[in-house]
Amino acid sequence: MENLTFEKLPQAVSELHNKLSRIEQLLLERQGPEKEEEMFTVAQAAAFLKISVGTVYLKVSSREIPVNKRGKRLYFYKSELEEWVKGGRKKTVSELQQEAQQYAGKGTRHRR
């Protein structure tokens, strides 16, 4: 790298600005356009979850499933449905045993 002098400083700043602009443009091209989050109707949500439409309504009324209501219509975000499905994961026996050991290891503290 060459030594910068006060006279060369404006040119160096200009070169840095140009390089930064090129890097920013490359990053934007790699990312591509932002995706809009996919929304489902009741029928689409039922198909996605592989359950009946009636079951979707039942889960909505019992507040088991994440839903967005606009007027009389129900909408579901795909990402929220995916998280809801993932949240229903059952723990393995070893995970339950580990939690029990951690809980038992904490014990209770007595005040004096």
N, C-alpha and C positions, 0 to 999 in steps of 0.2 A: 504494500500500500504506500502510495506516495505521500510525502509530507504536505499538509494543507497550510496554505498561507491565508492571510486575511483577504487578499485579492481573489483567491480561488474559492473562497467560501460560498458565494452565491451560486457558482457553477456546481459545486459539490451538493448543495442543498437541492438544486434543480434535478440533478441526476438521481438523488435519493428519492425525491418525489415521484419521478417517472418510474423507477423500479418498484416502488411501493404500489403505484397505480396498476402496474402489470401484474404484480402478485395478487392484488385484490381482485382483478378481473379473472385471473386463473382460478382463484378460489370460488368465485361466484359461478363460473362455468362448471366446475366439478360438482358443486352442490345441486345444481339443477333448480327447477322451479319448486317453490314450496308447495307441498301437498295440502289440500284442504281436508280436514278430518271428515271421514266418511260417516254419514248419518243413515240410520235404518228406520223404516216404518215398522209397525208391529209385525206385519207379515214377513218382512225381510229379517227382522230380529229373530223371529221364530225359526225361519229357515237356517239362519246362521247358527243358532243354538241347538238346532235339530230337536225342537220341541213344538207342541201344537200352539196355535194362536191363543186358544183358551188358557193354556198353561202360562203363557206370557202375561195375559190379563190378570190371572190369579196371582202371579209373582209381583206384578205391579201393585195390585190392591193390598197385598200384604207387605209391601215395601221391601221385598227381597232383592229386587233387581234395580240397577240405576236407570232412571228414566227422566226425560225432559218433556214437559207438557206445555203445549202452546194451544190455548183454546181447548177444543175437544180432541185434539190430535196428540198422539204420543210419538216421541222420537227417541232413538237410542244411538249413542255414539259407539262406533265399533270398538274403539280403544277401551271404553268403560266396560263394555260387555266382555272383552278379552280379560281385563283385570278381574272382573267379577268371577269369571270361570276359573281363573288361576287362584283366586282367593278361597275357593272351595276345596282345595287340596287337603287330603287327609294325611296326617302324620304317620310315619312308620313306627313300628314298635320300638325300635332303637332310639328314635327321636323322642318318643314319649318317656322312655326310661331315662334318657339323658336329662330331660326337663325335670323329671321327678327327683333325680339325684341333685340337681342344682337347687331345687326348691328345698329339699330336705337338708342340704348342706348349709343353707342360710341360717336356719334355726331362728329362734326368737330371742330377743334381748330382754332381760328383766331389769326393771328400774330398781335402784336401791334407795 
